[in-house]
Amino acid sequence: MKTIGMLGGLSWESTALYYETINQEIKHRFGELHSARINLHSMNFAEIEILLKQKNWSSITDKLVSQALLIESSGADFLMICNNTLHHVAHEIDKAITIPLLHITDVTGAQLLKDKINCVGLLGTKQTMELGFYKDRLKDKFGLQVLTPQIKERETLQNIIFGELCIGEINESSRIKAINIINNLVKDGAQAIILGCTELPLLLQEDHTETPLYDTSQLHSHAAVSIAINRTKEVRDEAK
């Protein structure tokens, strides 16, 4: 079994979901006492949040690269960044390491194509919804039309993610707001919704809406397991 390198703590709430999902999948495939080989480096998300507010992507890149190199040197066979927004600097991290990077957008786009989805709504942080790194990659690499919420709705999601979900607070009123945002995207033509923030699955599950939800952290975790147990022909092709 290959060793999964996890760049986590971004936030720890969602990293805990990653760890549980990966190990549950290993247990399901191999038996009760089996678990994944994981090298987890957990960062202090409070430091990253400050830099995000400052739009200081240079410092964010430096911090993430330093951790990614530590993960590589610790013996990981490939790397996963357990956060959607920070994939904005995934290219720089990928250039700095020699092991493959399992890109969360590629895993999500591949599943959407497999399910014959052409138009998808994207929920996430303001950075994920507004910067081109996520939408453009889905469009250019997978030919997907990506819809995002209105400006006020993006502010609402940002407040829910950082003010509640990242500190473990789950409020029904916020769930209702998020479902209303989903319904508006569906009215605009979205066939499905990407939960493009690793904290959103804490708030939204499949039974909350009739619209198909694509949980990026779950897709990312399952892809990592497939690579770890050699169920893919080429690790680097799967991871990029």
N, C-alpha and C positions, 0 to 999 in steps of 0.2 A: 504494500500500500504506500502510495506517495504521501509526502508530508505537505499539508496545506498551510501556507503562510497567511495569517489573517492580520491585517492592519485595522485594529478595532478601537473601541472606546469612543466612537464617533456617531452617536453616543453609546454608553455602555448598555443602555436599555435595548437597543437594537442589536448590539453585538451579542447579548445574551440569547436573543432569538436565533441569530446565526449559529451560535455554538450548539444550541439545543436542536435546531433543525438538522444540521449536519450529522450530529451523533445519533439522532433518532433514525435518520435514513441509513446510516451504517448498521445500527442495531437491527433495523427491519430487514436488511439484505443478508446479514451474516449471523445474527443471533444475539442473545441478550447481553453477553459480556463483552461484545466487540464495541470498540469506539474508534473514532478517527485519530490519525496522527496529525496534530495541530500545533504549530508554533504561533502563538497569539501575542502580539505586542499591543497593549492597550494604552492609548494616549489620553491626555487630559483635554476633554472636549471644550472646557471653558476657555482654554487658551486659543483654540481654533476659532471658537465663536467670536471672540474679540477681533481676530484678524479678518474674519468674514465680514463683520460690520465695517471694518476699515477698508475692505476690498483690497487687502494686502496679500495678493496671490503669490507674490515672490517669497514672502516669509512662510506662507502655508506650504509652498512647494518645498522649501528647504527643510522644514520640519518633517514632512511626509517622506521625502527622499531619504533622510537620515534614518528614519524608522524602517523603511523598505529595505535599505542596505543591511540593517541589523537582522531583519527577518531572513534575508537571503543568506547571510553569513552563519545564521543559526541552523541552517540545513534544510530550509523549506524548498520544495521542488517547484512551486509556483506561488504567485501572490494574488490575493484578493483584497480590494479596498472596501471595507464594510460600510460604505456610505455612497449615496448617489451624487450629491453635490460636489464632493471632492474629486470626482472623476473629471472635473474641469481641468485638473492638472495631471490626469492619468498619462498623457503622452510624455510629459517630462519625467515622471516616475519610471515609465517603461524604458526610456532611454538610459536611465541611470543604473538599471539592474540587468542581469543576464538571464534570470529565470523568467518564464512567461508570466504575463499579467492577464488575469481573467477579468475582462471588461464587462461590467454589469449591463451596459447598454446593448452590447452585442448578444448577450444571453437572452435579454428581453426581446430584442428585435427578431432573433431567430425563432423564438416561440410564437410571436405574433404572426410571422410569415407562415409557420407551420399550421397555425389555426386559421389562415386565410383572412386575417384582419388587414384592412386597407387604410382605415381612418381610426385614429386612437386619440383619446384625451390623456393629457399628462398632468398629474398632480405631483407637487413636491415643494421644495423651498423656492423662494423667489429666484434664487440664482439658477436653479435647475430649470425653472419654467421660462426664465427670461434670457439667459445666456444661450448662445447657439450650440454649445458643445453636445447637448443631449438631443435636441430636436434635429439638428443638422446631421448628426451621425445616423439617426434613425431614418431620415429622409434619404441621405446620400448612399448609405450602405444597404438599406432594406426597402427603399422606395415607399416609405410610409408617410401618410399625411398626419401631422401631429397638431392637435388643437390644445390650446391652453386657456385657463379661466380669464375672466376680466380682471382689470387692475385691482379693484376692491376685493375681489375673491382671492386673488393672489396674496394680498395683505392678510386676509383672514386666515388662510392656510399657514402663512409664515408665523403668525401669532400662536396658532394652535400647536404647530410643530415645536417651536422654541420655548413657548410659554407654558406648555402643558406636557406634550408627549416626551420630550427629551428629559423631563424630570419625573416621568412615570405617572402623570395625571391623565385620567381618561374621563372625559365629561360627555354626557349624553347630548347636551346642547351643542357641543362642537361636532359630534357625529352627525347631527341633523344638518348643521351648516355644510359639512363636507358632502353629505348626500345631495343636498340642494345644488351644490356646485357640479356634482357628477351629472345630475339630471339636466342641467343647463348645457353641459358639453354634449350630452346625448341628443338634445334638441338641435344642436348645431351639426350633428352628423357623426359623432363618435360611436363606433361599434363596440368599443371596450375602453377601459381606463387603466393606465399605468399608475401604480402606486410608486411614484418615482422618488420616494423618500423612505429610508429604511425604518423610520418610526411610524409611518402611516398604517402598517398592518396592526399596530397596537390599537388603532381606532376603528379601522374598517375591515370587515371580513365579508366573505361571499354572501352570507345570509342577510346582510344589511341592504342589499340592492339587487335588482334583477340584471343589472349591467355586469358583464364579465370584468373581474378585477385581476390585474396582473401584478402579483406581489413580487417586486424585483428582488427583495432579499431572499425569498424562498427559491426563486428561479436561480439566483446566484449560488445559493447553498447547494442545490441539487446538481448544478453543473460542476461545482467543486468536487462533490462526491464522485461523479462520473469520471472525472479526471484522476482522482486519487486512487480509484480502484481499477484504473486502466480499461474503462469501458468505452474509450474513444480511440480512434486510430492514431491521431496525432495530437499530442497535448497542446503544442503551440497553436495549431489550427483551431482547436476548440477554445483556447483562451484568448484568441484575438479576433 
